[in-house]
Amino acid sequence: ELVADARLSLQADPYLADYRIDGAAVFGAAMVLEAMAQAASVLAGGPQRHLTDVSLTAPVVLPAGREQTVVRVCAVRTGDTVTTVLRCAETGFGLDHAHAVFRGQPDPVARGQAGRGQADAALADRASVSHQPGTPPGGMVDGTDLYGQIFFQAGRFRRVAFLPEASSRACRALVRGGDDQPWFGAVPRPVDTPLVLGSPGLNDATLH
């Protein structure tokens, strides 16, 4: 079992300034998954990148004016499975804001079950998401028409360049792959510090 606390602040976590909803800084889903993956990896003794049973129940919002909070990841290992939850000081650590189960090897049964939330870091390495076969493509959409109107993400999370094909049911998106700014720390350092699930910017672009 592992229980780990981390203090989030705009100074230590500058990416929070790029993820504001209605002016409030939010601990984004990609970073929530990364925090749980880091805890699971410590317990498992190696990188854990296969997630199943993912649920994002409530956002972690930094309080206005103070803009810092503490998040807590609780992880329990049973065999080759690690179950994790993420909680927050703003809710007294009494609410599971997020939940995920990590397995050392992909479970083909779980992978094929519909309706169960799951994420795979391999998606982060792909810069293109294709439409479903047989879906007629629509018009091309420029990324500048999306951000600020449909997507709220800014800075490090503003990755979608354009959608060459878009329809009411699916799309193909071209996204920027490089992390040109550091994710952590007030002091500049190399921007390619490896994270368990890869680039949070690419992961977030895949989600949104």
N, C-alpha and C positions, 0 to 999 in steps of 0.2 A: 504494500500500500504506500502511496505517496500523496502528500498534501503540500502544495507549493503556492505561496503568495507572490504576487508581483504588483508593484505600484505603477500605474499608468499616469503619465503626465505629458503635456505638450512638449516639454523640454526633452525628456528622455525618449519619447515616442512621437517624433515629428510628423509621422504619417497620419496621426489623429486629426491634424489640421486639414488634411485632404479628404476627410471622410465626415462631413457635417450634414446633418439632416435638420432642416429648419433652424440652422444656426448652431445646433448642438453637436459637439464632437462625439462620435460613436465608434466603439471598438468593432471594426468591421468583421463580417463573417469569415473572411479568409484568414484574418489574424486570430480569431477565436479557434478555428480549426488547427492553426499552427501551434497555438499554446497547448492545446490538448495533445497534439502529436508529439510535442517535445516531452511532455510528462510521460506519455505512453512509451516513448523511445527509451527514457531513462529506466523504466521498470523492465522493459523487454530486453535491454542490453544491446539494442541496435535500432536503426531507423524504422519507424512504423508509418507506412504510407497507404495502407489499405484500410479505409474507413467504411463502416456500415452502421445502420441504425442511427443516422445523424439527425438530430433535431435541434433547431434554433428557436427556442421558445420565446425568449425576450431579449431585446438588445441591451448591451451594456452602454449606458449613456453617461458621459462625464458631466457632473453638475455644473450649471452655468455659473460663471464668476470664479469658481474654484478650479474647474477643469482638471481635476485629478481624482483618481479613485484606486482602490485595490481590488484585483481580481484573484480568485483562488481556484486552482485546478485540483480536483480530487481524482485519483486514479487507483484502481484495484486490478491486480493481475490474477487471472485464474488460468493456469496452463499457458497456452500461447495466445490467450485473449486478454486484452486490457480494456476495461470499461472506464470512461472518463466523464466527468461533469465539470462545468465551469460555473462559478458563482461570483457574486460581486458584493462589495461592502455596502453599496447603495440600497441593497435589498436585505441587508443583515446576514448575508451568506446563507439565507434560508430558501432561496429560489434557484433551481437549476436553469440557468440561462441557456445552456447548451449541453448536449449529450452526444457522445460518439463511442462506438466500439471499434477497437483496433485488433486486427488479426494478423499474425505473422505471415500466413499464406492466404492468397485470395480464395474465398469460398465460392465455387461456381454456382452453388444453389442460391446463396444469398445474392450473388451478382445478378442472377436472372429473375429474382422476385420483383414484381411490379409493386409500386406504391410504397417502397421502403426507401427512406432517404439514404443516400450513399454518395461518397466523393472519392475520387481516385487522383492522386497527384500526377499521374501520367497525362491527364488532360491539360495540365499546366504547361507541358512541353510542346503543345500543339498551338500553332498560331492561327489555325483555321478551324472553324466549326461548320460542317457541311449540312445542307438541308437534307431532309429525308428523300430517299428515292421516290420519284413520281410526283414530288411537290413542284408545281409550276413556279419558277422564280418570278419575283416582282421587280420593282425598280431599284436602282442603286441608291443607297442612303449614305451621306457624308457624316463622319463622326462629329463634325462641328454642329450638325443639326440635332444631335442626340444629347450632348452634355449641356446642362443648364436648363434644358426643356424636359427631357425624359429621365436622363441619368444625372444624379447629383454629384457623382464622384469628381474629384479634382486632382491635380498634381500627379503623384505617383500612381494613382488608380485610373487616370484618364488614358486608357490604352487603345480603345477602339478607333482605328483610323477611318474605316468605312465598311459598309456592308454591300458587297457587289451583288448579292442576291438577298431579297427579303420578301417574305409573304406573311400572311396572317397566321401561319402555323409553324414556320421555321425560317432559318436564315443561314447565311455564310458570312462570317466576320473576319476581317483582317485586323490584327492587333499588334501593337508595339511590344517587342519581347524584352528589351533591355531595361535594367534598373539603373537609371542614371543619377539617382539620389540615394543616400543611405537611409535605412529604415529606422535605425536606432541611434541614440546618443546625440548630445549637443556638440560634441567634438567631432569634426570630420574624420572619417576613416574609410577604408575600402568599401565600395558599394556592393561587392560580390560576396559578402559574408553568407555562407550557405545556410539555408533554413531547411528544415526537415521536408516540408511540402513544396519547396521551390519558391519562386517569386510570388509574393502575395498580390502583386499587381496583376500578373497573368491569371492567377486563380480567381481573383475578384472579377476580372473581365469575363472569364468563362461563366461565372455565376450570373453576372448582370447581362 
